[in-house]
Amino acid sequence: MKKALTLVLGILCMTSVLYGQTNDSSDSSSSMNLNRTIHFENDSNPEEISITIDPNTKLFELMISSVVTTGKLTIELYDVKGVKQGNISVGTQLDADKKERVNGNIRKSLKEPEAGIWTIKIIPTKANGSIQIQTTILN
């Protein structure tokens, strides 16, 4: 009887250990990273970058870094409804013959963002420089 009870308890313990090690696909996740660099020279043409967010997205992180050596640059982030979620403007203040370099960054991190197409608007005004856009999406 003692051996039978020990055997049953042993099987019960092993079953609970094995059950705790099962692979549940709902706990898995994947991430997507995208880096984009845009250079501009004496540019005043607005541009738009679209980012598609899937319905099952758990986290959306956006980092935009800009460098301007002449002119002005405005960067705006819009959600799927067209509501502005952030912006930054950077520009030089000295004469063009001076060597001025202005850096600006914007970072946005959203848990469970609204699914759809988010938009980054890039609005240069006689600007020289570059923009680096880094996106991370965790599903």
DSSP file (Angstrom, degrees, kcal/mol; ACC not computed):
  #  RESIDUE AA STRUCTURE BP1 BP2  ACC     N-H-->O    O-->H-N    N-H-->O    O-->H-N    TCO  KAPPA ALPHA  PHI   PSI    X-CA   Y-CA   Z-CA
    1    1 A M     >        0   0    0      0, 0.0     4,-2.3     0, 0.0     5,-0.2   0.000 360.0 360.0 360.0 -40.3    0.0    0.0    0.0
    2    2 A K  H  >  +     0   0    0      1,-0.2     4,-2.2     2,-0.2     5,-0.2   0.895 360.0  49.1 -65.1 -39.9    2.9    2.4    0.9
    3    3 A K  H  > S+     0   0    0      2,-0.2     4,-2.4     1,-0.2    -1,-0.2   0.896 110.5  50.8 -66.1 -39.8    4.5    1.6   -2.5
    4    4 A A  H  > S+     0   0    0      2,-0.2     4,-2.5     1,-0.2    -2,-0.2   0.909 111.0  48.0 -64.5 -42.3    1.3    2.3   -4.4
    5    5 A L  H  X S+     0   0    0     -4,-2.3     4,-2.5     2,-0.2    -1,-0.2   0.901 112.3  49.2 -65.3 -41.3    0.8    5.6   -2.6
    6    6 A T  H  X S+     0   0    0     -4,-2.2     4,-2.4     2,-0.2    -2,-0.2   0.899 111.5  50.1 -63.2 -41.6    4.4    6.6   -3.4
    7    7 A L  H  X S+     0   0    0     -4,-2.4     4,-2.4     2,-0.2    -2,-0.2   0.921 111.3  47.6 -63.9 -45.2    3.9    5.6   -7.0
    8    8 A V  H  X S+     0   0    0     -4,-2.5     4,-2.4     2,-0.2    -2,-0.2   0.919 113.6  47.5 -63.1 -44.5    0.6    7.6   -7.3
    9    9 A L  H  X S+     0   0    0     -4,-2.5     4,-2.4     2,-0.2    -1,-0.2   0.894 111.5  51.6 -64.1 -39.2    2.2   10.7   -5.7
   10   10 A G  H  X S+     0   0    0     -4,-2.4     4,-2.3     2,-0.2    -2,-0.2   0.921 111.6  46.0 -62.9 -44.7    5.3   10.4   -7.9
   11   11 A I  H  X S+     0   0    0     -4,-2.4     4,-2.4     1,-0.2    -2,-0.2   0.904 112.0  52.0 -64.7 -41.2    3.1   10.2  -11.1
   12   12 A L  H  X S+     0   0    0     -4,-2.4     4,-1.9     2,-0.2    -2,-0.2   0.909 110.7  47.5 -61.6 -43.3    1.1   13.2   -9.8
   13   13 A C  H  X S+     0   0    0     -4,-2.4     4,-2.0     2,-0.2    -2,-0.2   0.916 112.6  48.8 -64.9 -43.7    4.2   15.3   -9.3
   14   14 A M  H  X S+     0   0    0     -4,-2.3     4,-2.8     1,-0.2     5,-0.2   0.887 109.3  53.4 -64.9 -38.3    5.6   14.4  -12.7
   15   15 A T  H  X S+     0   0    0     -4,-2.4     4,-2.5     1,-0.2    -1,-0.2   0.916 109.5  47.4 -63.0 -43.0    2.4   15.2  -14.4
   16   16 A S  H  X S+     0   0    0     -4,-1.9     4,-1.6     2,-0.2    -1,-0.2   0.872 112.7  49.6 -68.1 -35.4    2.3   18.7  -12.8
   17   17 A V  H  X S+     0   0    0     -4,-2.0     4,-0.5     2,-0.2    -2,-0.2   0.935 113.8  45.2 -66.6 -46.0    5.9   19.3  -13.7
   18   18 A L  H >< S+     0   0    0     -4,-2.8     3,-1.0     1,-0.2    -2,-0.2   0.878 110.4  54.3 -65.4 -37.8    5.3   18.2  -17.3
   19   19 A Y  H >< S+     0   0    0     -4,-2.5     3,-1.3     1,-0.3    -1,-0.2   0.873 103.8  56.1 -63.5 -37.2    2.1   20.3  -17.5
   20   20 A G  H 3< S+     0   0    0     -4,-1.6    -1,-0.3     1,-0.2    -2,-0.2   0.647 105.2  54.0 -69.1 -14.8    4.0   23.4  -16.4
   21   21 A Q  T << S+     0   0    0     -3,-1.0    -1,-0.2    -4,-0.5    -2,-0.2   0.311  77.9 123.7-103.3   8.0    6.4   22.9  -19.3
   22   22 A T    <   -     0   0    0     -3,-1.3     2,-0.8    -4,-0.2    -3,-0.0  -0.381  66.4-117.6 -69.5 149.5    3.8   22.8  -22.1
   23   23 A N        -     0   0    0     -2,-0.1     2,-0.7     3,-0.0    -1,-0.1  -0.793  27.3-167.2 -92.0 109.8    4.2   25.3  -24.9
   24   24 A D    >   -     0   0    0     -2,-0.8     3,-2.0     1,-0.1     4,-0.3  -0.877  11.8-153.4 -98.6 114.4    1.2   27.6  -25.0
   25   25 A S  G >  S+     0   0    0     -2,-0.7     3,-1.0     1,-0.3    -1,-0.1   0.707  90.0  70.1 -64.2 -19.3    1.3   29.6  -28.3
   26   26 A S  G 3  S+     0   0    0      1,-0.2    -1,-0.3    -3,-0.0    -3,-0.0   0.714  96.1  54.5 -70.9 -17.3   -0.6   32.4  -26.7
   27   27 A D  G <  S+     0   0    0     -3,-2.0    -1,-0.2     2,-0.0    -2,-0.2   0.556  90.6  96.0 -89.0  -9.1    2.5   33.3  -24.6
   28   28 A S    <   -     0   0    0     -3,-1.0     2,-0.3    -4,-0.3    -3,-0.0  -0.434  52.1-177.9 -81.9 157.0    4.8   33.5  -27.6
   29   29 A S        -     0   0    0     -2,-0.1     2,-0.3     2,-0.0    -2,-0.0  -0.966  13.5-155.2-147.3 162.4    5.6   36.8  -29.3
   30   30 A S        -     0   0    0     -2,-0.3   109,-3.4     2,-0.0     2,-0.3  -0.972   9.1-150.9-137.6 153.9    7.5   38.2  -32.2
   31   31 A S  E     -A  138   0A   0     -2,-0.3     2,-0.4   107,-0.2   107,-0.2  -0.934   1.5-156.4-127.9 152.9    9.1   41.6  -32.8
   32   32 A M  E     -A  137   0A   0    105,-2.4   105,-2.5    -2,-0.3     2,-0.4  -0.996   8.6-168.5-127.8 128.6    9.8   43.5  -36.0
   33   33 A N  E     -A  136   0A   0     -2,-0.4     2,-0.4   103,-0.2   103,-0.2  -0.961   5.8-179.2-118.5 135.5   12.5   46.2  -36.2
   34   34 A L  E     -A  135   0A   0    101,-2.4   101,-2.8    -2,-0.4     2,-0.4  -0.997   7.6-168.3-137.1 130.4   12.8   48.6  -39.1
   35   35 A N  E     -A  134   0A   0     -2,-0.4     2,-0.4    99,-0.2    99,-0.2  -0.973   8.7-179.8-118.6 131.8   15.4   51.4  -39.6
   36   36 A R  E     -A  133   0A   0     97,-2.4    97,-3.3    -2,-0.4     2,-0.4  -0.998   8.8-164.1-133.4 132.8   15.0   54.0  -42.3
   37   37 A T  E     -A  132   0A   0     -2,-0.4     2,-0.4    95,-0.2    95,-0.2  -0.972   4.9-170.6-119.5 132.5   17.3   56.9  -43.1
   38   38 A I  E     -A  131   0A   0     93,-2.9    93,-2.6    -2,-0.4     2,-0.4  -0.985   3.3-163.5-124.5 127.5   16.3   59.8  -45.2
   39   39 A H  E     -A  130   0A   0     -2,-0.4     2,-0.3    91,-0.2    91,-0.2  -0.869   9.0-174.1-107.9 143.7   18.7   62.5  -46.5
   40   40 A F  E     -A  129   0A   0     89,-2.5    89,-2.3    -2,-0.4     2,-0.4  -0.991  11.5-161.8-140.0 149.3   17.6   65.8  -47.9
   41   41 A E  E    S-     0   0A   0     -2,-0.3    87,-0.2    87,-0.2     3,-0.1  -0.971  77.2 -26.0-136.0 116.9   19.4   68.7  -49.5
   42   42 A N  E    S+     0   0A   0     -2,-0.4     2,-0.3     1,-0.2    86,-0.2   0.899  95.4 167.4  46.1  48.7   17.8   72.2  -49.7
   43   43 A D  E     +A  127   0A   0     84,-2.4    84,-2.3     1,-0.1    -1,-0.2  -0.734  33.2 163.0-102.4 138.4   14.5   70.5  -49.5
   44   44 A S        +     0   0    0     -2,-0.3    -1,-0.1    81,-0.2    -2,-0.0   0.126  44.1 115.0-132.8  17.2   11.0   72.1  -48.9
   45   45 A N        -     0   0    0     78,-0.0    80,-0.1    80,-0.0    -2,-0.0  -0.814  62.8-132.2 -95.1 116.9    8.8   69.2  -50.1
   46   46 A P        -     0   0    0      0, 0.0     2,-0.3     0, 0.0    77,-0.2  -0.356  26.8-169.9 -64.1 145.5    6.7   67.6  -47.4
   47   47 A E  E     -B  122   0A   0     75,-2.5    75,-3.0    -2,-0.0     2,-0.4  -0.921  11.2-146.6-133.2 158.6    6.7   63.8  -47.3
   48   48 A E  E     -B  121   0A   0     -2,-0.3     2,-0.4    73,-0.2    73,-0.2  -0.992   3.6-162.5-129.9 139.1    4.7   61.1  -45.4
   49   49 A I  E     -B  120   0A   0     71,-2.6    71,-3.0    -2,-0.4     2,-0.4  -0.977  14.5-149.2-116.5 130.8    5.8   57.7  -44.1
   50   50 A S  E     -B  119   0A   0     -2,-0.4     2,-0.4    69,-0.2    69,-0.2  -0.825   9.3-168.2-103.6 140.3    3.1   55.2  -43.3
   51   51 A I  E     -B  118   0A   0     67,-2.7    67,-3.1    -2,-0.4     2,-0.5  -0.989  13.8-145.4-126.8 121.2    3.4   52.5  -40.5
   52   52 A T  E     -B  117   0A   0     -2,-0.4     2,-0.5    65,-0.2    65,-0.2  -0.763  10.6-162.7 -91.2 125.3    0.9   49.7  -40.4
   53   53 A I  E     -B  116   0A   0     63,-3.3    63,-2.4    -2,-0.5     7,-0.0  -0.936  13.6-139.3-108.6 120.8   -0.1   48.5  -37.0
   54   54 A D    >   -     0   0    0     -2,-0.5     3,-1.6    61,-0.2     0, 0.0  -0.358  23.1-111.6 -74.8 157.4   -1.8   45.1  -36.8
   55   55 A P  T 3  S+     0   0    0      0, 0.0    60,-0.1     0, 0.0    -1,-0.1   0.786 115.2  53.4 -60.6 -28.7   -4.7   44.4  -34.5
   56   56 A N  T 3  S+     0   0    0     56,-0.0     2,-0.3     2,-0.0    56,-0.1   0.217  76.5 134.6 -93.8  16.8   -2.7   42.0  -32.2
   57   57 A T    <   -     0   0    0     -3,-1.6    82,-0.2    56,-0.2     3,-0.1  -0.501  32.0-175.5 -71.2 126.7    0.2   44.5  -31.7
   58   58 A K        +     0   0    0     80,-3.0    54,-2.9     1,-0.3     2,-0.3   0.789  69.0  15.1 -89.7 -32.7    1.2   44.6  -28.0
   59   59 A L  E     -DC 111 138A   0     79,-1.6    79,-2.6    52,-0.3     2,-0.4  -0.996  55.3-169.8-149.4 137.2    3.8   47.4  -28.2
   60   60 A F  E     -DC 110 137A   0     50,-2.4    50,-2.9    -2,-0.3     2,-0.4  -0.986  11.8-177.5-128.5 119.3    4.7   50.0  -30.7
   61   61 A E  E     -DC 109 136A   0     75,-2.9    75,-2.4    -2,-0.4     2,-0.4  -0.960   1.0-175.4-120.0 137.0    8.0   52.0  -30.2
   62   62 A L  E     -DC 108 135A   0     46,-3.1    46,-2.8    -2,-0.4     2,-0.4  -0.997   5.9-179.1-133.5 131.2    9.1   54.8  -32.5
   63   63 A M  E     -DC 107 134A   0     71,-2.6    71,-3.0    -2,-0.4     2,-0.5  -0.985   4.3-174.6-131.4 121.4   12.4   56.8  -32.3
   64   64 A I  E     -DC 106 133A   0     42,-2.9    42,-2.2    -2,-0.4     2,-0.4  -0.973   1.2-174.5-119.3 123.8   13.0   59.6  -34.8
   65   65 A S  E     -DC 105 132A   0     67,-2.7    67,-3.1    -2,-0.5     2,-0.4  -0.950   7.3-172.5-115.8 135.7   16.4   61.3  -34.8
   66   66 A S  E     -DC 104 131A   0     38,-3.0    38,-2.1    -2,-0.4     2,-0.4  -0.956  14.7-165.2-131.6 150.0   17.1   64.3  -37.0
   67   67 A V  E     -DC 103 130A   0     63,-2.7    63,-2.2    -2,-0.4     2,-0.4  -0.999   9.8-174.4-130.7 127.7   20.1   66.4  -38.0
   68   68 A V  E     +DC 102 129A   0     34,-2.6    34,-2.9    -2,-0.4    61,-0.2  -0.990  15.4 173.8-125.5 130.1   19.7   69.7  -39.6
   69   69 A T  E    S+     0   0A   0     59,-2.7    31,-0.5    -2,-0.4     2,-0.3   0.669  77.3   8.1-106.1 -24.7   22.7   71.8  -40.9
   70   70 A T  E    S+ C   0 128A   0     58,-1.0    58,-2.3    29,-0.1    -1,-0.4  -0.980 112.0  10.6-149.3 150.9   20.6   74.6  -42.6
   71   71 A G  E    S-     0   0A   0     -2,-0.3    21,-2.4    56,-0.2     2,-0.3  -0.443  86.1 -64.9  86.1-157.8   16.9   75.4  -42.7
   72   72 A K  E     -EC  91 125A   0     53,-2.0    53,-2.9    19,-0.2     2,-0.4  -0.960  34.7-164.1-137.5 150.6   14.1   74.0  -40.6
   73   73 A L  E     -EC  90 124A   0     17,-3.3    17,-2.9    -2,-0.3     2,-0.4  -0.992   1.2-170.2-140.0 129.5   12.5   70.6  -40.2
   74   74 A T  E     -EC  89 123A   0     49,-2.1    49,-3.2    -2,-0.4     2,-0.4  -0.973   4.6-168.8-118.2 134.7    9.2   69.7  -38.5
   75   75 A I  E     -EC  88 122A   0     13,-2.9    13,-2.2    -2,-0.4     2,-0.4  -0.989   6.7-175.3-124.5 130.1    8.3   66.0  -37.8
   76   76 A E  E     -EC  87 121A   0     45,-2.4    45,-2.9    -2,-0.4     2,-0.5  -0.963  14.1-150.5-128.4 143.1    4.7   65.1  -36.8
   77   77 A L  E     -EC  86 120A   0      9,-2.9     8,-3.5    -2,-0.4     9,-1.0  -0.958  15.3-172.0-114.2 127.3    3.2   61.7  -35.8
   78   78 A Y  E     -EC  84 119A   0     41,-3.0    41,-2.4    -2,-0.5     6,-0.2  -0.946  14.2-137.4-120.4 139.1   -0.5   61.0  -36.4
   79   79 A D    >   -     0   0    0      4,-2.3     3,-1.9    -2,-0.4    40,-0.1  -0.151  44.3 -82.3 -81.2-175.7   -2.5   58.1  -35.2
   80   80 A V  T 3  S+     0   0    0      1,-0.3    37,-0.2    34,-0.2    -1,-0.1   0.722 130.3  52.8 -64.3 -22.3   -5.1   56.1  -37.4
   81   81 A K  T 3  S-     0   0    0      2,-0.1    -1,-0.3    35,-0.1     3,-0.1   0.428 120.2-106.5 -92.1   0.3   -7.8   58.7  -36.7
   82   82 A G  S <  S+     0   0    0     -3,-1.9     2,-0.5     1,-0.3    -2,-0.1   0.624  71.9 144.2  84.7  13.5   -5.5   61.6  -37.8
   83   83 A V        -     0   0    0      1,-0.1    -4,-2.3     2,-0.0    -1,-0.3  -0.746  56.1-115.1 -88.5 129.5   -5.0   62.9  -34.3
   84   84 A K  E     +E   78   0A   0     -2,-0.5    -6,-0.3    -6,-0.2     3,-0.1  -0.464  32.8 179.4 -66.3 126.7   -1.5   64.3  -33.7
   85   85 A Q  E     -     0   0A   0     -8,-3.5     2,-0.2     1,-0.4    -7,-0.2   0.424  63.4 -19.3-107.8  -3.8    0.4   62.2  -31.2
   86   86 A G  E     -E   77   0A   0     -9,-1.0    -9,-2.9    22,-0.0    -1,-0.4  -0.858  56.5-173.0 170.4 157.1    3.7   64.1  -31.1
   87   87 A N  E     -E   76   0A   0     -2,-0.2     2,-0.3   -11,-0.2   -11,-0.2  -0.987   5.0-166.7-160.5 161.1    5.9   66.5  -33.0
   88   88 A I  E     -E   75   0A   0    -13,-2.2   -13,-2.9    -2,-0.3     2,-0.4  -0.980   5.4-160.7-150.1 142.7    9.3   68.1  -33.0
   89   89 A S  E     +E   74   0A   0     -2,-0.3     2,-0.4   -15,-0.2   -15,-0.2  -0.996  13.2 175.3-125.9 131.0   10.7   71.1  -34.9
   90   90 A V  E     +E   73   0A   0    -17,-2.9   -17,-3.3    -2,-0.4     2,-0.3  -0.979   9.3 151.7-131.8 146.7   14.4   71.7  -35.3
   91   91 A G  E     -E   72   0A   0     -2,-0.4   -19,-0.2   -19,-0.3     2,-0.2  -0.985  41.9 -97.9-167.6 160.0   16.2   74.3  -37.3
   92   92 A T        -     0   0    0    -21,-2.4   -23,-0.1    -2,-0.3     4,-0.1  -0.491  21.3-171.3 -82.1 155.5   19.3   76.4  -37.6
   93   93 A Q        +     0   0    0     -2,-0.2     2,-0.1     2,-0.1    -1,-0.1   0.507  60.1  78.4-121.6 -13.8   19.4   79.9  -36.2
   94   94 A L  S    S-     0   0    0      1,-0.2     6,-0.1     2,-0.1    -2,-0.1  -0.473  93.3 -77.6 -94.7 168.3   22.8   81.2  -37.5
   95   95 A D    >   -     0   0    0     -2,-0.1     3,-1.7     1,-0.1     5,-0.2  -0.212  44.0-111.4 -60.0 155.2   23.7   82.4  -41.0
   96   96 A A  T 3  S+     0   0    0      1,-0.3     4,-0.1     3,-0.1    -1,-0.1   0.762 115.2  64.0 -63.2 -26.1   24.3   79.7  -43.6
   97   97 A D  T 3  S+     0   0    0      2,-0.1    -1,-0.3     0, 0.0     2,-0.2   0.635  89.1  84.9 -75.5 -11.2   28.0   80.5  -43.8
   98   98 A K  S <  S-     0   0    0     -3,-1.7     2,-1.3     1,-0.0    -4,-0.0  -0.606  88.4-120.1 -84.3 151.1   28.3   79.4  -40.2
   99   99 A K        +     0   0    0     -2,-0.2     2,-0.4     2,-0.0    -2,-0.1  -0.701  49.0 161.7 -93.5  85.1   28.8   75.7  -39.4
  100  100 A E        -     0   0    0     -2,-1.3     2,-0.4   -31,-0.5    -8,-0.1  -0.874  18.1-174.4-109.1 139.4   25.7   75.0  -37.3
  101  101 A R        -     0   0    0     -2,-0.4     2,-0.5   -10,-0.1   -32,-0.2  -0.990   4.1-167.4-134.0 123.5   24.4   71.5  -36.7
  102  102 A V  E     -D   68   0A   0    -34,-2.9   -34,-2.6    -2,-0.4     2,-0.4  -0.951   2.6-164.1-117.4 127.3   21.1   70.9  -34.8
  103  103 A N  E     +D   67   0A   0     -2,-0.5     2,-0.3   -36,-0.2   -36,-0.2  -0.873  10.0 176.7-108.7 141.9   20.0   67.5  -33.5
  104  104 A G  E     -D   66   0A   0    -38,-2.1   -38,-3.0    -2,-0.4     2,-0.3  -0.997   6.4-168.7-143.6 146.8   16.5   66.6  -32.4
  105  105 A N  E     -D   65   0A   0     -2,-0.3     2,-0.4   -40,-0.2   -40,-0.2  -0.970   7.0-170.7-134.3 148.3   14.9   63.4  -31.2
  106  106 A I  E     -D   64   0A   0    -42,-2.2   -42,-2.9    -2,-0.3     2,-0.4  -0.995   8.2-171.2-136.2 135.8   11.3   62.2  -30.6
  107  107 A R  E     -D   63   0A   0     -2,-0.4     2,-0.4   -44,-0.2   -44,-0.2  -0.989   3.9-179.2-129.6 134.3   10.5   58.9  -28.9
  108  108 A K  E     -D   62   0A   0    -46,-2.8   -46,-3.1    -2,-0.4     2,-0.4  -0.999   3.4-177.3-135.0 132.9    7.0   57.4  -28.6
  109  109 A S  E     -D   61   0A   0     -2,-0.4     2,-0.4   -48,-0.2   -48,-0.2  -0.987   7.6-178.6-132.3 121.3    6.1   54.1  -26.9
  110  110 A L  E     -D   60   0A   0    -50,-2.9   -50,-2.4    -2,-0.4     2,-0.4  -0.978  19.1-145.0-127.0 126.3    2.6   52.8  -26.9
  111  111 A K  E    S-D   59   0A   0     -2,-0.4   -52,-0.3     1,-0.3   -53,-0.1  -0.753  87.2  -6.3 -85.5 133.4    1.2   49.7  -25.3
  112  112 A E  S    S-     0   0    0    -54,-2.9    -1,-0.3    -2,-0.4   -54,-0.2   0.934  90.2-160.3  46.6  61.8   -1.6   48.1  -27.4
  113  113 A P        -     0   0    0      0, 0.0     2,-0.2     0, 0.0   -56,-0.2  -0.240  28.9 -85.3 -68.5 159.5   -1.8   50.9  -29.9
  114  114 A E        -     0   0    0      1,-0.1   -34,-0.2     3,-0.0   -61,-0.1  -0.460  50.3-116.2 -65.6 132.5   -4.8   51.4  -32.1
  115  115 A A  S    S+     0   0    0     -2,-0.2     2,-0.3   -60,-0.1   -61,-0.2  -0.378  71.5  61.2 -71.8 148.0   -4.6   49.2  -35.2
  116  116 A G  E    S-B   53   0A   0    -63,-2.4   -63,-3.3    -2,-0.1     2,-0.6  -0.915  92.8 -29.3 135.0-159.8   -4.4   50.8  -38.6
  117  117 A I  E     -B   52   0A   0     -2,-0.3     2,-0.3   -65,-0.2   -65,-0.2  -0.848  49.7-165.2-102.0 117.7   -2.1   53.1  -40.5
  118  118 A W  E     -B   51   0A   0    -67,-3.1   -67,-2.7    -2,-0.6     2,-0.4  -0.697  14.2-144.8 -92.9 151.5   -0.1   55.6  -38.5
  119  119 A T  E     -BC  50  78A   0    -41,-2.4   -41,-3.0    -2,-0.3     2,-0.6  -0.966  13.6-160.2-128.5 134.9    1.6   58.5  -40.3
  120  120 A I  E     -BC  49  77A   0    -71,-3.0   -71,-2.6    -2,-0.4     2,-0.5  -0.963  16.4-156.9-107.2 121.0    4.8   60.4  -39.9
  121  121 A K  E     -BC  48  76A   0    -45,-2.9   -45,-2.4    -2,-0.6     2,-0.6  -0.878   3.2-162.7-101.2 128.3    4.8   63.8  -41.7
  122  122 A I  E     -BC  47  75A   0    -75,-3.0   -75,-2.5    -2,-0.5   -47,-0.2  -0.952   9.0-178.5-111.6 118.5    8.2   65.2  -42.6
  123  123 A I  E     - C   0  74A   0    -49,-3.2   -49,-2.1    -2,-0.6     2,-0.2  -0.840   4.3-177.6-124.5  92.5    8.0   69.0  -43.3
  124  124 A P  E     - C   0  73A   0      0, 0.0     2,-0.4     0, 0.0   -51,-0.2  -0.603  13.8-159.5 -88.4 151.9   11.3   70.5  -44.3
  125  125 A T  E    S- C   0  72A   0    -53,-2.9   -53,-2.0    -2,-0.2   -81,-0.2  -0.898  78.4 -38.8-130.6 102.5   11.8   74.2  -45.1
  126  126 A K  E    S+     0   0A   0     -2,-0.4     2,-0.3   -55,-0.2   -82,-0.2   0.902 100.5 168.3  46.1  47.7   15.0   74.8  -47.2
  127  127 A A  E     -A   43   0A   0    -84,-2.3   -84,-2.4   -56,-0.2     2,-0.4  -0.683  33.4-168.3-102.3 143.8   16.5   72.1  -45.1
  128  128 A N  E     + C   0  70A   0    -58,-2.3   -59,-2.7    -2,-0.3   -58,-1.0  -0.988  50.2  65.2-119.9 136.0   19.7   70.2  -45.4
  129  129 A G  E     -AC  40  68A   0    -89,-2.3   -89,-2.5    -2,-0.4     2,-0.3  -0.998  68.1 -85.9 155.0-153.6   20.3   67.2  -43.1
  130  130 A S  E     -AC  39  67A   0    -63,-2.2   -63,-2.7    -2,-0.3     2,-0.4  -0.983  15.7-147.9-153.7 161.0   18.9   63.7  -42.4
  131  131 A I  E     -AC  38  66A   0    -93,-2.6   -93,-2.9    -2,-0.3     2,-0.5  -0.994   5.9-160.4-131.8 137.7   16.3   61.8  -40.5
  132  132 A Q  E     -AC  37  65A   0    -67,-3.1   -67,-2.7    -2,-0.4     2,-0.5  -0.989   8.6-166.2-118.9 125.3   16.6   58.3  -39.0
  133  133 A I  E     -AC  36  64A   0    -97,-3.3   -97,-2.4    -2,-0.5     2,-0.5  -0.951   4.4-174.4-114.0 121.2   13.3   56.5  -38.2
  134  134 A Q  E     -AC  35  63A   0    -71,-3.0   -71,-2.6    -2,-0.5     2,-0.4  -0.969   4.3-176.3-117.1 124.1   13.5   53.4  -36.0
  135  135 A T  E     -AC  34  62A   0   -101,-2.8  -101,-2.4    -2,-0.5     2,-0.4  -0.955   8.4-172.7-121.2 141.3   10.3   51.4  -35.4
  136  136 A T  E     -AC  33  61A   0    -75,-2.4   -75,-2.9    -2,-0.4     2,-0.5  -0.998   3.9-173.7-130.0 127.5    9.8   48.3  -33.2
  137  137 A I  E     -AC  32  60A   0   -105,-2.5  -105,-2.4    -2,-0.4     2,-0.5  -0.988   6.0-162.2-124.5 125.7    6.6   46.4  -33.2
  138  138 A L  E      AC  31  59A   0    -79,-2.6   -80,-3.0    -2,-0.5   -79,-1.6  -0.934 360.0 360.0-111.0 121.1    5.9   43.6  -30.7
  139  139 A N              0   0    0   -109,-3.4  -108,-0.2    -2,-0.5    -1,-0.1   0.375 360.0 360.0-107.1 360.0    3.1   41.1  -31.5
